[in-house]
Amino acid sequence: MIDGDTIVVEEVAGDDRAGTHVRFDGVDAPEVAHNSHEVDAPGGAEARALIEALVPRGARVWLGIKPSGDRYGRIVADIWALQCDGASVVWLQEALLYGGYAQRLSTYDKSRDERERARYAHLDALAAQARTQRRGLYVCATEPLAPHDWRHGGERVRAAELERARECAQRK
């Protein structure tokens, strides 16, 4: 587990790299701290906890791999996880967006395939529903800071977002 939108898959059929990083297609979850000098973005720990609950270590996952990876060399894929009951499967992107634990990311939406476009439309609808029903990241803000802006916005942007999150938590 890396964070709420990237996991490490130990074995991928047809890929000889051990510990392959797989980026979730279509979603962007808040950042989590990767060292002692960083701080989690609001919602980052919650997104990671959801994925950890749905994909415990050693769990079996299925990947719908996109033709090209991202600029960091990660595989970009749809990811489904077999649940502990051994009978049900969860589409991880759907779970993140439904709960409001991630924002919709359209960076990799390049397909002209009608089924792919329908899948992306479904993800858009889930994100809109979470926003309207004020779930997860949308509890206090209809447009929380985008993870990209957290990563690249600098200290002032991060400090303002952390303050907004603290004020929100006090109102609950």
C-alpha positions as CSV (number, residue, x, y, z in Angstrom):
1,M,0.0,0.0,0.0
2,I,1.4,3.4,-1.0
3,D,-1.6,5.7,-0.4
4,G,-5.3,6.0,-1.4
5,D,-4.8,5.7,-5.2
6,T,-1.6,3.6,-5.6
7,I,-0.9,0.1,-4.4
8,V,2.0,-2.3,-4.8
9,V,1.1,-5.5,-6.5
10,E,3.6,-8.3,-5.8
11,E,2.9,-10.3,-8.9
12,V,1.4,-9.1,-12.2
13,A,0.9,-11.6,-15.0
14,G,3.2,-10.8,-17.9
15,D,5.2,-8.3,-15.8
16,D,8.5,-9.5,-14.4
17,R,9.0,-6.6,-12.0
18,A,8.5,-7.5,-8.3
19,G,6.5,-5.0,-6.3
20,T,4.9,-3.3,-9.2
21,H,3.3,0.1,-8.4
22,V,-0.2,0.4,-9.8
23,R,-2.0,3.7,-10.1
24,F,-5.8,3.7,-9.9
25,D,-7.3,4.9,-13.1
26,G,-9.8,7.8,-12.9
27,V,-9.3,8.9,-9.3
28,D,-7.0,11.1,-7.3
29,A,-6.9,10.6,-3.5
30,P,-5.5,13.0,-1.0
31,E,-1.8,12.6,-0.2
32,V,-0.4,10.8,2.8
33,A,2.9,11.6,4.4
34,H,5.7,9.4,3.1
35,N,8.4,10.6,5.6
36,S,8.6,12.5,8.9
37,H,9.0,15.8,7.1
38,E,5.6,15.6,5.4
39,V,2.0,15.8,6.8
40,D,-1.1,14.0,5.5
41,A,-3.5,16.1,3.4
42,P,-6.9,16.2,4.9
43,G,-8.7,12.9,4.0
44,G,-5.4,11.2,3.0
45,A,-5.4,8.8,6.0
46,E,-9.0,8.0,5.5
47,A,-8.6,7.1,1.8
48,R,-5.6,4.9,2.6
49,A,-7.5,3.2,5.5
50,L,-10.4,2.4,3.1
51,I,-8.1,0.8,0.6
52,E,-6.2,-1.1,3.4
53,A,-9.5,-2.4,4.6
54,L,-10.6,-3.5,1.1
55,V,-7.2,-4.9,0.1
56,P,-5.5,-6.5,3.1
57,R,-1.9,-7.6,2.6
58,G,-1.8,-10.7,0.3
59,A,-5.3,-10.1,-1.1
60,R,-6.1,-11.1,-4.6
61,V,-6.7,-8.2,-7.1
62,W,-7.6,-8.1,-10.8
63,L,-6.2,-5.3,-13.0
64,G,-7.7,-3.8,-16.1
65,I,-4.4,-2.3,-17.3
66,K,-4.5,0.7,-19.5
67,P,-2.3,0.6,-22.7
68,S,0.2,3.1,-21.3
69,G,1.4,3.9,-17.8
70,D,2.0,7.2,-16.2
71,R,5.0,9.5,-16.3
72,Y,6.4,7.8,-13.1
73,G,6.5,4.4,-14.7
74,R,3.5,3.0,-12.8
75,I,0.9,0.8,-14.4
76,V,-2.5,2.6,-14.6
77,A,-5.4,0.3,-14.1
78,D,-8.9,-0.4,-12.9
79,I,-8.5,-2.5,-9.8
80,W,-11.0,-5.0,-8.3
81,A,-10.3,-6.8,-5.0
82,L,-11.6,-10.1,-3.8
83,Q,-13.2,-9.6,-0.4
84,C,-12.7,-11.8,2.7
85,D,-15.9,-13.7,2.1
86,G,-14.3,-15.1,-1.0
87,A,-17.5,-14.4,-3.0
88,S,-17.7,-10.6,-3.5
89,V,-15.5,-8.3,-5.5
90,V,-15.1,-4.5,-5.0
91,W,-14.1,-2.1,-7.7
92,L,-11.7,0.1,-5.7
93,Q,-12.2,3.3,-7.8
94,E,-16.0,3.0,-7.3
95,A,-15.6,2.6,-3.5
96,L,-13.3,5.6,-3.2
97,L,-15.6,7.9,-5.2
98,Y,-18.8,6.7,-3.6
99,G,-17.4,7.4,-0.1
100,G,-16.1,10.8,-1.2
101,Y,-12.5,9.6,-0.3
102,A,-11.1,10.7,-3.7
103,Q,-11.7,13.2,-6.5
104,R,-12.4,12.3,-10.1
105,L,-9.2,12.5,-12.3
106,S,-9.7,12.5,-16.0
107,T,-5.9,12.5,-17.0
108,Y,-6.1,9.0,-18.4
109,D,-9.5,9.2,-20.0
110,K,-8.3,8.9,-23.6
111,S,-10.3,5.9,-24.8
112,R,-12.8,6.1,-27.6
113,D,-14.3,2.8,-26.6
114,E,-18.0,3.2,-25.7
115,R,-17.7,0.9,-22.7
116,E,-14.7,2.9,-21.3
117,R,-16.6,6.2,-21.8
118,A,-19.6,4.7,-20.0
119,R,-17.3,3.6,-17.1
120,Y,-15.9,7.1,-16.8
121,A,-19.4,8.6,-16.9
122,H,-20.3,6.3,-14.0
123,L,-17.3,7.5,-12.0
124,D,-18.2,11.1,-12.7
125,A,-21.7,10.4,-11.4
126,L,-20.4,8.8,-8.2
127,A,-18.1,11.8,-7.6
128,A,-21.0,14.2,-8.1
129,Q,-23.2,12.2,-5.8
130,A,-20.6,12.2,-3.0
131,R,-20.3,16.0,-3.4
132,T,-24.1,16.5,-3.4
133,Q,-24.5,14.2,-0.4
134,R,-21.5,15.7,1.4
135,R,-19.6,12.5,2.0
136,G,-15.9,12.1,2.8
137,L,-13.9,15.0,1.5
138,Y,-17.1,17.0,0.8
139,V,-18.4,17.1,4.3
140,C,-17.3,20.7,4.7
141,A,-16.4,21.8,1.2
142,T,-18.1,21.2,-2.1
143,E,-14.7,21.7,-3.8
144,P,-11.9,20.5,-1.5
145,L,-8.3,21.2,-2.4
146,A,-7.3,18.9,-5.3
147,P,-4.5,16.5,-4.5
148,H,-2.4,18.0,-7.3
149,D,-2.7,21.4,-5.7
150,W,-1.7,19.9,-2.3
151,R,1.4,18.4,-3.9
152,H,2.4,21.5,-5.8
153,G,0.8,24.4,-4.0
154,G,3.6,25.1,-1.5
155,E,3.5,25.6,2.3
156,R,0.9,28.4,2.3
157,V,-1.6,26.4,0.3
158,R,-1.1,23.3,2.6
159,A,-1.3,25.4,5.8
160,A,-4.6,27.0,4.6
161,E,-6.1,23.6,3.7
162,L,-5.1,22.2,7.1
163,E,-6.7,25.1,8.9
164,R,-9.9,24.7,6.9
165,A,-9.9,21.0,7.9
166,R,-9.4,21.9,11.6
167,E,-12.3,24.4,11.5
168,C,-14.5,21.8,9.8
169,A,-13.6,19.2,12.5
170,Q,-14.6,21.6,15.2
171,R,-18.0,22.3,13.7
172,K,-18.9,18.6,13.5
